[in-house]
């Protein structure tokens, strides 16, 4: 009775149709309304923090400008500037500063309540909410491939990280977890790197789709799967992107769910999750697991600690 939430960064609603990939089309699927705040286009940490908290960037505090914390306060000004740059430019600036100073940026983390606060919730990595290091690693990879890292090395690292994240999601289905969330940056990193190479990007979409199918196949009765993206990716080959800068974020965020309903906007995800996770908890109480909760209570009552 677990809801798995896969945060598939940059999964583009238009490219799902263009590549005709059923793996991403669960029971209900379609566009997801997203937003931009510090940049002209949706910015990854801001949107994922909103997805997890249901709050605006002003409320959760994870923004492209203010919360990118630097170990060295002297670098704060540069950090604010870099927050307004796109991710690959930002990666280059970050690398330059690290090479000059040995410091590196950290993605801000909100103090606000999120969908992963419950005791039986699990989160692997999620920008703005939990462990931002895998995103930083993916940003480093995007930067490295832009500077000449061979594609074979880039894909080995990218899919290696991706495989661990999907395997973690499948493992959570074997544990008493009400909700399990993980952020996967593979489609964003590949989208930036391969925006001019249709075959290469299709290959990455197909492979990520296979990972999604493995999770979907592992679901048991009562489990649900929710796919989300924060934005899409403009490419040179997708006709609606003609005249736009390729390798920049598109507004085509996407969502898909094994349920009859799905969130309409990144602001609706928290309410959708709360509704489905509470359903899950009710089912768990009805299937007898509740006795497991009562045993220690009975014991405490015998000992006189409970009335
Ligand atoms: Zn993103």
py3Dmol code that shows the C-alpha trace and the ligand (Angstrom):
import py3Dmol

protein = """\
ATOM      1  CA  UNK A   1       0.000   0.000   0.000  1.00  0.00           C
ATOM      2  CA  UNK A   2       2.627   2.447  -1.119  1.00  0.00           C
ATOM      3  CA  UNK A   3       2.466   5.503  -3.368  1.00  0.00           C
ATOM      4  CA  UNK A   4       5.692   5.824  -5.371  1.00  0.00           C
ATOM      5  CA  UNK A   5       6.416   9.349  -6.647  1.00  0.00           C
ATOM      6  CA  UNK A   6       9.021   9.532  -9.412  1.00  0.00           C
ATOM      7  CA  UNK A   7      10.246  13.083 -10.022  1.00  0.00           C
ATOM      8  CA  UNK A   8      11.444  12.735 -13.615  1.00  0.00           C
ATOM      9  CA  UNK A   9      13.173  16.051 -14.201  1.00  0.00           C
ATOM     10  CA  UNK A  10      12.450  17.577 -17.626  1.00  0.00           C
ATOM     11  CA  UNK A  11      10.175  14.730 -18.810  1.00  0.00           C
ATOM     12  CA  UNK A  12       8.555  16.620 -21.699  1.00  0.00           C
ATOM     13  CA  UNK A  13       4.853  16.064 -22.473  1.00  0.00           C
ATOM     14  CA  UNK A  14       5.465  16.819 -26.159  1.00  0.00           C
ATOM     15  CA  UNK A  15       8.399  14.410 -26.461  1.00  0.00           C
ATOM     16  CA  UNK A  16       6.433  11.588 -24.785  1.00  0.00           C
ATOM     17  CA  UNK A  17       3.976  11.899 -27.687  1.00  0.00           C
ATOM     18  CA  UNK A  18       6.659  12.569 -30.328  1.00  0.00           C
ATOM     19  CA  UNK A  19       8.656   9.466 -29.313  1.00  0.00           C
ATOM     20  CA  UNK A  20       5.332   7.620 -28.750  1.00  0.00           C
ATOM     21  CA  UNK A  21       6.334   6.047 -25.447  1.00  0.00           C
ATOM     22  CA  UNK A  22       3.592   4.061 -23.678  1.00  0.00           C
ATOM     23  CA  UNK A  23       5.873   3.466 -20.696  1.00  0.00           C
ATOM     24  CA  UNK A  24       5.142   7.013 -19.496  1.00  0.00           C
ATOM     25  CA  UNK A  25       1.387   6.838 -20.188  1.00  0.00           C
ATOM     26  CA  UNK A  26      -0.194   5.269 -17.114  1.00  0.00           C
ATOM     27  CA  UNK A  27      -3.954   5.185 -16.380  1.00  0.00           C
ATOM     28  CA  UNK A  28      -4.293   8.963 -16.538  1.00  0.00           C
ATOM     29  CA  UNK A  29      -1.732  11.324 -18.015  1.00  0.00           C
ATOM     30  CA  UNK A  30      -1.296  14.791 -19.503  1.00  0.00           C
ATOM     31  CA  UNK A  31       0.140  18.277 -19.095  1.00  0.00           C
ATOM     32  CA  UNK A  32       1.091  19.597 -15.672  1.00  0.00           C
ATOM     33  CA  UNK A  33       0.930  23.332 -15.068  1.00  0.00           C
ATOM     34  CA  UNK A  34       4.247  24.677 -13.770  1.00  0.00           C
ATOM     35  CA  UNK A  35       5.736  28.110 -13.015  1.00  0.00           C
ATOM     36  CA  UNK A  36       8.812  30.329 -13.271  1.00  0.00           C
ATOM     37  CA  UNK A  37      10.016  32.555 -10.473  1.00  0.00           C
ATOM     38  CA  UNK A  38      13.620  33.811 -10.436  1.00  0.00           C
ATOM     39  CA  UNK A  39      14.213  32.929 -14.094  1.00  0.00           C
ATOM     40  CA  UNK A  40      12.099  33.321 -17.213  1.00  0.00           C
ATOM     41  CA  UNK A  41      11.659  29.556 -17.403  1.00  0.00           C
ATOM     42  CA  UNK A  42      10.901  26.958 -14.705  1.00  0.00           C
ATOM     43  CA  UNK A  43      13.930  26.410 -12.442  1.00  0.00           C
ATOM     44  CA  UNK A  44      14.486  22.923 -11.050  1.00  0.00           C
ATOM     45  CA  UNK A  45      14.999  23.385  -7.251  1.00  0.00           C
ATOM     46  CA  UNK A  46      12.201  25.956  -6.980  1.00  0.00           C
ATOM     47  CA  UNK A  47       9.636  23.742  -8.682  1.00  0.00           C
ATOM     48  CA  UNK A  48      10.516  20.499  -6.856  1.00  0.00           C
ATOM     49  CA  UNK A  49      10.365  22.259  -3.475  1.00  0.00           C
ATOM     50  CA  UNK A  50       6.884  23.500  -4.468  1.00  0.00           C
ATOM     51  CA  UNK A  51       5.804  20.007  -5.540  1.00  0.00           C
ATOM     52  CA  UNK A  52       6.811  18.562  -2.157  1.00  0.00           C
ATOM     53  CA  UNK A  53       5.418  21.366   0.013  1.00  0.00           C
ATOM     54  CA  UNK A  54       2.491  22.745  -2.008  1.00  0.00           C
ATOM     55  CA  UNK A  55       3.948  26.203  -1.296  1.00  0.00           C
ATOM     56  CA  UNK A  56       5.178  29.042  -3.519  1.00  0.00           C
ATOM     57  CA  UNK A  57       8.937  29.814  -3.586  1.00  0.00           C
ATOM     58  CA  UNK A  58       8.298  32.879  -1.365  1.00  0.00           C
ATOM     59  CA  UNK A  59       6.755  30.514   1.203  1.00  0.00           C
ATOM     60  CA  UNK A  60       9.173  27.555   1.042  1.00  0.00           C
ATOM     61  CA  UNK A  61      12.248  29.751   0.578  1.00  0.00           C
ATOM     62  CA  UNK A  62      14.085  27.620  -2.011  1.00  0.00           C
ATOM     63  CA  UNK A  63      14.775  30.003  -4.878  1.00  0.00           C
ATOM     64  CA  UNK A  64      17.342  30.365  -7.621  1.00  0.00           C
ATOM     65  CA  UNK A  65      18.806  33.416  -5.935  1.00  0.00           C
ATOM     66  CA  UNK A  66      18.751  33.436  -2.181  1.00  0.00           C
ATOM     67  CA  UNK A  67      19.116  29.918  -0.880  1.00  0.00           C
ATOM     68  CA  UNK A  68      22.019  28.594  -2.892  1.00  0.00           C
ATOM     69  CA  UNK A  69      24.321  28.562   0.108  1.00  0.00           C
ATOM     70  CA  UNK A  70      28.039  28.887  -0.288  1.00  0.00           C
ATOM     71  CA  UNK A  71      30.516  27.792   2.317  1.00  0.00           C
ATOM     72  CA  UNK A  72      32.394  31.037   1.832  1.00  0.00           C
ATOM     73  CA  UNK A  73      30.282  34.193   2.435  1.00  0.00           C
ATOM     74  CA  UNK A  74      32.536  36.145   0.053  1.00  0.00           C
ATOM     75  CA  UNK A  75      30.991  34.087  -2.749  1.00  0.00           C
ATOM     76  CA  UNK A  76      27.374  34.961  -1.847  1.00  0.00           C
ATOM     77  CA  UNK A  77      27.148  37.703  -4.492  1.00  0.00           C
ATOM     78  CA  UNK A  78      28.326  35.397  -7.234  1.00  0.00           C
ATOM     79  CA  UNK A  79      25.894  32.783  -6.011  1.00  0.00           C
ATOM     80  CA  UNK A  80      22.977  35.178  -6.469  1.00  0.00           C
ATOM     81  CA  UNK A  81      24.110  35.956  -9.985  1.00  0.00           C
ATOM     82  CA  UNK A  82      24.506  32.301 -10.854  1.00  0.00           C
ATOM     83  CA  UNK A  83      20.979  31.597  -9.611  1.00  0.00           C
ATOM     84  CA  UNK A  84      19.640  33.579 -12.534  1.00  0.00           C
ATOM     85  CA  UNK A  85      21.673  31.694 -15.123  1.00  0.00           C
ATOM     86  CA  UNK A  86      20.564  28.531 -16.844  1.00  0.00           C
ATOM     87  CA  UNK A  87      21.816  25.284 -15.362  1.00  0.00           C
ATOM     88  CA  UNK A  88      24.694  24.571 -17.715  1.00  0.00           C
ATOM     89  CA  UNK A  89      26.079  28.119 -17.507  1.00  0.00           C
ATOM     90  CA  UNK A  90      25.654  27.945 -13.768  1.00  0.00           C
ATOM     91  CA  UNK A  91      27.524  24.650 -13.743  1.00  0.00           C
ATOM     92  CA  UNK A  92      30.429  26.245 -15.595  1.00  0.00           C
ATOM     93  CA  UNK A  93      30.532  29.159 -13.166  1.00  0.00           C
ATOM     94  CA  UNK A  94      30.327  26.777 -10.216  1.00  0.00           C
ATOM     95  CA  UNK A  95      33.182  24.707 -11.580  1.00  0.00           C
ATOM     96  CA  UNK A  96      35.286  27.813 -12.156  1.00  0.00           C
ATOM     97  CA  UNK A  97      34.725  28.996  -8.612  1.00  0.00           C
ATOM     98  CA  UNK A  98      35.435  25.562  -7.157  1.00  0.00           C
ATOM     99  CA  UNK A  99      38.665  25.376  -9.109  1.00  0.00           C
ATOM    100  CA  UNK A 100      39.655  28.834  -7.815  1.00  0.00           C
ATOM    101  CA  UNK A 101      38.600  28.439  -4.214  1.00  0.00           C
ATOM    102  CA  UNK A 102      37.957  24.806  -3.426  1.00  0.00           C
ATOM    103  CA  UNK A 103      34.404  25.782  -2.352  1.00  0.00           C
ATOM    104  CA  UNK A 104      31.199  24.478  -3.859  1.00  0.00           C
ATOM    105  CA  UNK A 105      27.589  25.510  -3.787  1.00  0.00           C
ATOM    106  CA  UNK A 106      24.840  23.658  -1.986  1.00  0.00           C
ATOM    107  CA  UNK A 107      21.199  23.584  -3.005  1.00  0.00           C
ATOM    108  CA  UNK A 108      19.008  25.282  -0.413  1.00  0.00           C
ATOM    109  CA  UNK A 109      16.684  23.160   1.695  1.00  0.00           C
ATOM    110  CA  UNK A 110      13.298  24.277   2.991  1.00  0.00           C
ATOM    111  CA  UNK A 111      12.221  24.080   6.639  1.00  0.00           C
ATOM    112  CA  UNK A 112       8.556  23.878   5.561  1.00  0.00           C
ATOM    113  CA  UNK A 113       6.488  20.710   6.014  1.00  0.00           C
ATOM    114  CA  UNK A 114       6.494  18.380   3.015  1.00  0.00           C
ATOM    115  CA  UNK A 115       4.828  15.222   1.732  1.00  0.00           C
ATOM    116  CA  UNK A 116       7.791  13.282   3.111  1.00  0.00           C
ATOM    117  CA  UNK A 117       7.444  14.276   6.775  1.00  0.00           C
ATOM    118  CA  UNK A 118       5.294  11.341   7.942  1.00  0.00           C
ATOM    119  CA  UNK A 119       7.080   8.674   9.960  1.00  0.00           C
ATOM    120  CA  UNK A 120       6.274   6.010   7.364  1.00  0.00           C
ATOM    121  CA  UNK A 121       7.326   8.201   4.413  1.00  0.00           C
ATOM    122  CA  UNK A 122      10.638   7.684   2.620  1.00  0.00           C
ATOM    123  CA  UNK A 123      12.592   9.984   0.349  1.00  0.00           C
ATOM    124  CA  UNK A 124      15.874   9.174  -1.396  1.00  0.00           C
ATOM    125  CA  UNK A 125      16.876  12.543  -2.885  1.00  0.00           C
ATOM    126  CA  UNK A 126      14.706  15.540  -3.720  1.00  0.00           C
ATOM    127  CA  UNK A 127      15.949  19.059  -4.592  1.00  0.00           C
ATOM    128  CA  UNK A 128      15.054  21.628  -1.939  1.00  0.00           C
ATOM    129  CA  UNK A 129      13.696  19.052   0.500  1.00  0.00           C
ATOM    130  CA  UNK A 130      16.146  16.153   0.948  1.00  0.00           C
ATOM    131  CA  UNK A 131      19.703  15.315  -0.158  1.00  0.00           C
ATOM    132  CA  UNK A 132      20.622  17.601  -3.079  1.00  0.00           C
ATOM    133  CA  UNK A 133      23.945  15.876  -3.837  1.00  0.00           C
ATOM    134  CA  UNK A 134      22.684  13.629  -6.682  1.00  0.00           C
ATOM    135  CA  UNK A 135      21.374  16.746  -8.482  1.00  0.00           C
ATOM    136  CA  UNK A 136      24.725  18.464  -8.003  1.00  0.00           C
ATOM    137  CA  UNK A 137      26.443  15.357  -9.374  1.00  0.00           C
ATOM    138  CA  UNK A 138      24.141  15.432 -12.427  1.00  0.00           C
ATOM    139  CA  UNK A 139      24.868  19.150 -12.929  1.00  0.00           C
ATOM    140  CA  UNK A 140      28.588  18.373 -12.772  1.00  0.00           C
ATOM    141  CA  UNK A 141      28.095  15.668 -15.418  1.00  0.00           C
ATOM    142  CA  UNK A 142      26.192  18.080 -17.701  1.00  0.00           C
ATOM    143  CA  UNK A 143      29.069  20.493 -17.356  1.00  0.00           C
ATOM    144  CA  UNK A 144      31.645  17.774 -18.009  1.00  0.00           C
ATOM    145  CA  UNK A 145      29.950  16.531 -21.179  1.00  0.00           C
ATOM    146  CA  UNK A 146      29.674  20.124 -22.438  1.00  0.00           C
ATOM    147  CA  UNK A 147      33.445  20.390 -21.937  1.00  0.00           C
ATOM    148  CA  UNK A 148      34.220  17.219 -23.843  1.00  0.00           C
ATOM    149  CA  UNK A 149      33.599  14.206 -21.567  1.00  0.00           C
ATOM    150  CA  UNK A 150      32.969  11.274 -23.950  1.00  0.00           C
ATOM    151  CA  UNK A 151      29.288  10.414 -24.341  1.00  0.00           C
ATOM    152  CA  UNK A 152      29.969   6.822 -23.307  1.00  0.00           C
ATOM    153  CA  UNK A 153      31.346   8.020 -19.946  1.00  0.00           C
ATOM    154  CA  UNK A 154      28.500  10.533 -19.517  1.00  0.00           C
ATOM    155  CA  UNK A 155      25.848   7.860 -20.125  1.00  0.00           C
ATOM    156  CA  UNK A 156      27.577   5.296 -17.931  1.00  0.00           C
ATOM    157  CA  UNK A 157      27.588   7.748 -15.005  1.00  0.00           C
ATOM    158  CA  UNK A 158      24.088   9.072 -15.723  1.00  0.00           C
ATOM    159  CA  UNK A 159      22.377   5.688 -16.129  1.00  0.00           C
ATOM    160  CA  UNK A 160      24.376   4.268 -13.222  1.00  0.00           C
ATOM    161  CA  UNK A 161      22.895   6.944 -10.941  1.00  0.00           C
ATOM    162  CA  UNK A 162      19.461   6.524 -12.516  1.00  0.00           C
ATOM    163  CA  UNK A 163      19.519   2.725 -12.016  1.00  0.00           C
ATOM    164  CA  UNK A 164      20.234   3.128  -8.299  1.00  0.00           C
ATOM    165  CA  UNK A 165      17.355   5.601  -7.907  1.00  0.00           C
ATOM    166  CA  UNK A 166      14.801   3.368  -9.650  1.00  0.00           C
ATOM    167  CA  UNK A 167      16.007   0.272  -7.777  1.00  0.00           C
ATOM    168  CA  UNK A 168      15.514   2.158  -4.503  1.00  0.00           C
ATOM    169  CA  UNK A 169      11.911   2.977  -5.521  1.00  0.00           C
ATOM    170  CA  UNK A 170      11.190  -0.709  -6.265  1.00  0.00           C
ATOM    171  CA  UNK A 171      12.727  -1.782  -2.959  1.00  0.00           C
ATOM    172  CA  UNK A 172      10.419   0.582  -1.031  1.00  0.00           C
ATOM    173  CA  UNK A 173       7.429  -1.452  -2.296  1.00  0.00           C
ATOM    174  CA  UNK A 174       8.642  -4.292  -0.057  1.00  0.00           C
ATOM    175  CA  UNK A 175       8.510  -2.182   3.101  1.00  0.00           C
ATOM    176  CA  UNK A 176       5.695  -0.599   5.149  1.00  0.00           C
ATOM    177  CA  UNK A 177       6.110   2.800   3.519  1.00  0.00           C
ATOM    178  CA  UNK A 178       3.101   5.035   2.757  1.00  0.00           C
ATOM    179  CA  UNK A 179       4.915   7.260   0.243  1.00  0.00           C
ATOM    180  CA  UNK A 180       8.340   6.984  -1.347  1.00  0.00           C
ATOM    181  CA  UNK A 181       9.802   9.768  -3.495  1.00  0.00           C
ATOM    182  CA  UNK A 182      12.948  10.054  -5.587  1.00  0.00           C
ATOM    183  CA  UNK A 183      14.175  12.695  -8.029  1.00  0.00           C
ATOM    184  CA  UNK A 184      15.849  11.472 -11.246  1.00  0.00           C
ATOM    185  CA  UNK A 185      17.811  14.014 -13.291  1.00  0.00           C
ATOM    186  CA  UNK A 186      18.699  11.806 -16.281  1.00  0.00           C
ATOM    187  CA  UNK A 187      16.206  13.291 -18.778  1.00  0.00           C
ATOM    188  CA  UNK A 188      17.209  16.852 -17.914  1.00  0.00           C
ATOM    189  CA  UNK A 189      20.950  16.186 -18.203  1.00  0.00           C
ATOM    190  CA  UNK A 190      20.483  14.248 -21.450  1.00  0.00           C
ATOM    191  CA  UNK A 191      18.018  16.842 -22.755  1.00  0.00           C
ATOM    192  CA  UNK A 192      20.567  19.641 -22.336  1.00  0.00           C
ATOM    193  CA  UNK A 193      23.346  17.502 -23.856  1.00  0.00           C
ATOM    194  CA  UNK A 194      21.360  15.945 -26.732  1.00  0.00           C
ATOM    195  CA  UNK A 195      18.896  18.707 -27.694  1.00  0.00           C
ATOM    196  CA  UNK A 196      20.394  18.606 -31.205  1.00  0.00           C
ATOM    197  CA  UNK A 197      20.513  14.807 -31.501  1.00  0.00           C
ATOM    198  CA  UNK A 198      17.121  13.143 -31.864  1.00  0.00           C
ATOM    199  CA  UNK A 199      18.386   9.540 -31.863  1.00  0.00           C
ATOM    200  CA  UNK A 200      20.545  10.022 -28.772  1.00  0.00           C
ATOM    201  CA  UNK A 201      17.736  11.671 -26.781  1.00  0.00           C
ATOM    202  CA  UNK A 202      15.203   9.061 -27.931  1.00  0.00           C
ATOM    203  CA  UNK A 203      17.539   6.343 -26.663  1.00  0.00           C
ATOM    204  CA  UNK A 204      17.653   7.998 -23.224  1.00  0.00           C
ATOM    205  CA  UNK A 205      13.837   8.378 -23.131  1.00  0.00           C
ATOM    206  CA  UNK A 206      13.388   4.716 -24.079  1.00  0.00           C
ATOM    207  CA  UNK A 207      15.839   3.565 -21.395  1.00  0.00           C
ATOM    208  CA  UNK A 208      14.211   5.699 -18.673  1.00  0.00           C
ATOM    209  CA  UNK A 209      10.835   4.356 -19.842  1.00  0.00           C
ATOM    210  CA  UNK A 210      12.133   0.822 -19.241  1.00  0.00           C
ATOM    211  CA  UNK A 211      13.081   1.798 -15.685  1.00  0.00           C
ATOM    212  CA  UNK A 212       9.549   3.195 -15.170  1.00  0.00           C
ATOM    213  CA  UNK A 213       8.034  -0.063 -16.472  1.00  0.00           C
ATOM    214  CA  UNK A 214      10.069  -2.058 -13.966  1.00  0.00           C
ATOM    215  CA  UNK A 215       8.577  -0.020 -11.139  1.00  0.00           C
ATOM    216  CA  UNK A 216       5.055  -0.233 -12.606  1.00  0.00           C
ATOM    217  CA  UNK A 217       5.405  -4.036 -12.945  1.00  0.00           C
ATOM    218  CA  UNK A 218       6.471  -4.311  -9.283  1.00  0.00           C
ATOM    219  CA  UNK A 219       3.294  -2.584  -7.993  1.00  0.00           C
ATOM    220  CA  UNK A 220       0.904  -4.793  -6.070  1.00  0.00           C
ATOM    221  CA  UNK A 221      -2.808  -4.276  -5.324  1.00  0.00           C
ATOM    222  CA  UNK A 222      -3.257  -0.962  -3.561  1.00  0.00           C
ATOM    223  CA  UNK A 223       0.122   0.454  -4.617  1.00  0.00           C
ATOM    224  CA  UNK A 224       0.140   3.481  -6.905  1.00  0.00           C
ATOM    225  CA  UNK A 225       2.698   5.233  -9.081  1.00  0.00           C
ATOM    226  CA  UNK A 226       2.823   8.963  -9.833  1.00  0.00           C
ATOM    227  CA  UNK A 227       5.188  10.398 -12.474  1.00  0.00           C
ATOM    228  CA  UNK A 228       5.899  14.140 -12.437  1.00  0.00           C
ATOM    229  CA  UNK A 229       8.138  16.604 -14.184  1.00  0.00           C
ATOM    230  CA  UNK A 230       8.999  20.197 -13.358  1.00  0.00           C
ATOM    231  CA  UNK A 231       9.305  21.372 -17.005  1.00  0.00           C
ATOM    232  CA  UNK A 232      10.213  19.887 -20.371  1.00  0.00           C
ATOM    233  CA  UNK A 233      13.118  20.529 -22.751  1.00  0.00           C
ATOM    234  CA  UNK A 234      13.237  22.411 -26.057  1.00  0.00           C
ATOM    235  CA  UNK A 235      15.035  20.555 -28.824  1.00  0.00           C
ATOM    236  CA  UNK A 236      16.122  21.294 -32.382  1.00  0.00           C
ATOM    237  CA  UNK A 237      14.088  18.462 -33.871  1.00  0.00           C
ATOM    238  CA  UNK A 238      10.674  18.823 -32.201  1.00  0.00           C
ATOM    239  CA  UNK A 239       8.629  20.978 -34.601  1.00  0.00           C
ATOM    240  CA  UNK A 240       6.806  23.158 -32.015  1.00  0.00           C
ATOM    241  CA  UNK A 241      10.223  24.345 -30.729  1.00  0.00           C
ATOM    242  CA  UNK A 242      11.219  25.937 -34.058  1.00  0.00           C
ATOM    243  CA  UNK A 243      12.520  29.443 -33.415  1.00  0.00           C
ATOM    244  CA  UNK A 244      13.185  28.812 -29.704  1.00  0.00           C
ATOM    245  CA  UNK A 245      16.575  28.368 -28.050  1.00  0.00           C
ATOM    246  CA  UNK A 246      17.126  24.619 -27.936  1.00  0.00           C
ATOM    247  CA  UNK A 247      18.471  22.975 -24.751  1.00  0.00           C
ATOM    248  CA  UNK A 248      16.416  25.384 -22.641  1.00  0.00           C
ATOM    249  CA  UNK A 249      13.500  24.353 -20.425  1.00  0.00           C
ATOM    250  CA  UNK A 250      10.088  24.142 -22.081  1.00  0.00           C
ATOM    251  CA  UNK A 251       6.739  24.743 -20.349  1.00  0.00           C
ATOM    252  CA  UNK A 252       5.608  21.198 -21.241  1.00  0.00           C
ATOM    253  CA  UNK A 253       5.710  19.618 -17.760  1.00  0.00           C
ATOM    254  CA  UNK A 254       4.006  16.242 -17.605  1.00  0.00           C
ATOM    255  CA  UNK A 255       2.231  13.992 -15.139  1.00  0.00           C
ATOM    256  CA  UNK A 256       0.918  10.463 -15.236  1.00  0.00           C
ATOM    257  CA  UNK A 257      -0.632   8.229 -12.564  1.00  0.00           C
ATOM    258  CA  UNK A 258      -1.957   4.708 -12.091  1.00  0.00           C
ATOM    259  CA  UNK A 259      -5.087   6.291 -10.596  1.00  0.00           C
ATOM    260  CA  UNK A 260      -8.135   7.795 -12.352  1.00  0.00           C
ATOM    261  CA  UNK A 261      -7.158  11.284 -11.245  1.00  0.00           C
ATOM    262  CA  UNK A 262      -3.861  13.128 -11.523  1.00  0.00           C
ATOM    263  CA  UNK A 263      -2.637  16.534 -10.324  1.00  0.00           C
ATOM    264  CA  UNK A 264      -3.317  19.411 -12.749  1.00  0.00           C
ATOM    265  CA  UNK A 265      -0.604  21.726 -11.431  1.00  0.00           C
ATOM    266  CA  UNK A 266       2.665  21.483  -9.485  1.00  0.00           C
ATOM    267  CA  UNK A 267       0.789  23.236  -6.662  1.00  0.00           C
ATOM    268  CA  UNK A 268      -1.816  20.411  -6.536  1.00  0.00           C
ATOM    269  CA  UNK A 269       0.585  17.514  -5.991  1.00  0.00           C
ATOM    270  CA  UNK A 270       0.654  17.762  -2.222  1.00  0.00           C
ATOM    271  CA  UNK A 271      -3.137  17.610  -1.962  1.00  0.00           C
ATOM    272  CA  UNK A 272      -3.266  14.704  -4.444  1.00  0.00           C
ATOM    273  CA  UNK A 273      -0.640  12.808  -2.453  1.00  0.00           C
ATOM    274  CA  UNK A 274      -2.339  13.533   0.877  1.00  0.00           C
ATOM    275  CA  UNK A 275      -5.635  12.181  -0.484  1.00  0.00           C
ATOM    276  CA  UNK A 276      -4.080   8.983  -1.860  1.00  0.00           C
ATOM    277  CA  UNK A 277      -1.776   8.339   1.050  1.00  0.00           C
ATOM    278  CA  UNK A 278      -4.627   8.704   3.551  1.00  0.00           C
ATOM    279  CA  UNK A 279      -6.622   6.214   1.448  1.00  0.00           C
ATOM    280  CA  UNK A 280      -3.666   3.888   1.735  1.00  0.00           C
ATOM    281  CA  UNK A 281      -3.561   4.260   5.506  1.00  0.00           C
ATOM    282  CA  UNK A 282      -7.270   3.437   5.824  1.00  0.00           C
ATOM    283  CA  UNK A 283      -6.803   0.321   3.694  1.00  0.00           C
ATOM    284  CA  UNK A 284      -3.886  -0.760   5.836  1.00  0.00           C
ATOM    285  CA  UNK A 285      -6.021  -0.485   8.976  1.00  0.00           C
ATOM    286  CA  UNK A 286      -8.723  -2.600   7.343  1.00  0.00           C
ATOM    287  CA  UNK A 287      -6.403  -5.381   6.234  1.00  0.00           C
ATOM    288  CA  UNK A 288      -5.431  -6.446   9.746  1.00  0.00           C
ATOM    289  CA  UNK A 289      -2.102  -4.663  10.058  1.00  0.00           C
ATOM    290  CA  UNK A 290      -3.740  -2.580  12.741  1.00  0.00           C
ATOM    291  CA  UNK A 291      -3.311  -5.442  15.197  1.00  0.00           C
ATOM    292  CA  UNK A 292       0.421  -4.976  14.923  1.00  0.00           C
ATOM    293  CA  UNK A 293      -0.028  -1.425  16.158  1.00  0.00           C
ATOM    294  CA  UNK A 294      -2.241  -2.532  19.071  1.00  0.00           C
ATOM    295  CA  UNK A 295       0.124  -5.101  20.510  1.00  0.00           C
ATOM    296  CA  UNK A 296       2.510  -2.674  22.180  1.00  0.00           C
ATOM    297  CA  UNK A 297      -0.454  -0.552  23.289  1.00  0.00           C
ATOM    298  CA  UNK A 298      -2.001  -3.568  25.032  1.00  0.00           C
ATOM    299  CA  UNK A 299       1.321  -4.330  26.605  1.00  0.00           C
ATOM    300  CA  UNK A 300       1.700  -0.752  27.837  1.00  0.00           C
ATOM    301  CA  UNK A 301      -1.838  -0.951  29.242  1.00  0.00           C
ATOM    302  CA  UNK A 302      -0.976  -4.107  31.203  1.00  0.00           C
ATOM    303  CA  UNK A 303       2.029  -2.337  32.637  1.00  0.00           C
ATOM    304  CA  UNK A 304      -0.236   0.519  33.708  1.00  0.00           C
ATOM    305  CA  UNK A 305       1.284   3.144  31.429  1.00  0.00           C
ATOM    306  CA  UNK A 306      -1.971   3.572  29.481  1.00  0.00           C
ATOM    307  CA  UNK A 307      -5.538   3.879  30.756  1.00  0.00           C
TER     308      UNK A 307
END
"""
ligand_1 = """\
1
ZN
Zn 14.382 20.515 -13.894
"""
view = py3Dmol.view(width=600, height=400)
view.addModel(protein, "pdb")
view.setStyle({"model": 0}, {"cartoon": {"style": "trace"}})
view.addModel(ligand_1, "xyz")
view.setStyle({"model": 1}, {"stick": {}})
view.zoomTo()
view.show()
